[in-house]
Amino acid sequence: MRRAGDTGGTVVTDEPVVTVTIKDVARLAGVSPASVSRALADPGQVRPGTRERVHRAAAALGYHPNQAAHALTTGRTRMIGLVVPDITNPIFSTIFQAVQGRAREGGYSVLLVDTGEDPATEVDLVRTLARQVDGFLLCSPRAAQEYLDPFLRATAVVTINHRGRRVPCVTSDNADGARQVAEHLLALGHRRLAYVAGPAASSDNRERLRGLRAAVAAAGAELTDFTAVSPTYDGGTAAADLVLATSATAVIAFNDVIALGLLNRFTARGIGVPQQISLVGFDDIPFAAMTNPPLTSVAIAKQQIGRTAVDFLLDLLDGRQRPGGSRLMLPTHLIVRGSTGPSVLTR
């Protein structure tokens, strides 16, 4: 209620608050309260028509389920934790968008946490948040396996871009992607290659290095790998001078972000790409096509990775067995752009 005050202003008094209950939603939707509960908490368990009526009624009445009460009665928070090492890297933000979209379809929210590429922070965050979520998606974990094992045994976990033990995982065929890179560069006449590696605990890094070594060795060529490089733009910039100090005519970066840092430093030093050195990245982030020259990169199925990982986790939470198991390796493919060309030694 509003009335004029002595000073000419408006005095606002509290209106009575009407609490909307699940019974009100059920009455408006023409279904039982149990159907409302299922439609809001586990949409996959009700018919689409019922689900639509319930959601329309809830929206019309402004009804929002009490998640705390729901968690107490069901033991479920309807929350998924997504742990990423660096959300500023476009590959992880793209995966997050896919995860969030798929989780919403399943009636879940997503709690995103960024570990800042720090293994200790990763372990601490997983330990702290374990009771606040129903399960975790660990995306490209940086912590060593022995530190993660206690949580993998006690919590529903699916790993992304990481072939862990005893847990469902969604990965890319990184070894084959690396083979494609090596064969492309070898066909251009490159015999001395360099690899700017990613984090030591990264299974993506190990698989990419394994694929490169095998293909390069089979061709009788040389590969120099640089370890202990931060998987960031600044890490790539810092590694560029080390690469140029070798006789490499082509360099492969663990990811596109490192590759962009390498390209920046090469350009600053007046080193032509690909005229003097060829450059390849991994992940095919959107910026890869926007650089000068555009970056040759190995594309991975980022959207499919995120959505499939959610499917695996929801199956795990609901006790469902997935036909063919819950380990999926998706194909990669090389996208050739302007940053690779014939070796300077063969011209």
Secondary structure by P-SEA (a helix, b strand, c coil): ccccccccbbbbcccbbbbbcaaaaaaaacccaaaaaaaacccccccaaaaaaaaaaaaaaccccaaaaaaaacccccbbbbbbcccccaaaaaaaaaaaaaaaaacbbbbbbbccccaaaaaaaaaaaccccccccccccccccccaaaaaaccbbbbcccccccccccccaaaaaaaaaaaaaaaacccbbbbbccccccaaaaaaaaaaaaaaaaacbbbbbbccccccaaaaaaaaaaaaaccccbbbbccaaaaaaaaaaaaaacccccccbbbbbccccccccccccccbbbbcaaaaaaaaaaaaaaaaaaccccccccbbbbbbbbbbccccccccccc
